[in-house]
């Protein structure tokens, strides 16, 4: 399977920590903080845990908004 990526952009209005983002991720997905404060999420879909079907909507439930980016 191909690795999928999403970006959570740090803005004036977004207040989240790397730890908070990681708490929403299923196994198979990781998150790393970028130098500018954005958080990069990477992983592979597995057993129904898809980036667009689970990860992004779950983050949004905690008011953390991510957008899929090209790998």
N, C-alpha and C positions, 0 to 999 in steps of 0.2 A: 504494500500500500504506500501511497505517496504521503509525505509529511504535509500537513496543512498548517497555515499560519494565520494569526489574527493579531491586531494591534489595538491596545487600549491607550488612547491618547490622554496625556496629562494636560488638562486645561485649567484655567482659573477657577472654574466651577466644579471640577471633578476632585473629589477627595477620597482617595483610596490608597492602600498600601500594597506592596507586592504580596505580603502575607495574606491580605484579604482576597486578592485575585486568586492566589493559589488554593485558598479554601474552597473555592467554587469549582475547581477542576477535577475531573475524574482521572483515574490512573491512565497513563498513556499520554497525558498532556503535561507540559511544563511551562513555567513562566519565568522570564528574566527581565530585570529592569534595565532599560537602556540609559545611556548617559544623559539624555534630555528629560528623563522622568517617565517616558512612555513605558508600557509593559508589553513585551512580545510574548505571545502564546504560541507554542508549537506542539504538534502531536499527530497521532494517527487515529482515524476513526476505527472503533472496534466495538462489536456487539451492541450496536445501537447508540453508542456514545459518540455522536457526530459533532463536528464543529458547528455546523449550521442548525442542527436539529436538537442539540443539547447544550453545548458549551456556551455559545453566544446568548441563547435565551436564558440560561441559568444565571450568567453574569448580569444580564439586564434585570433580573428579578431583584438583584441587590443594588440597582442603579449604577452598575458598572457597564459602560457601553463599549463594545468591541466591534471591529470591522475586519472581515476576512481580507487578507492581502495575498497576492500571488507569491508562490514559493520561490 
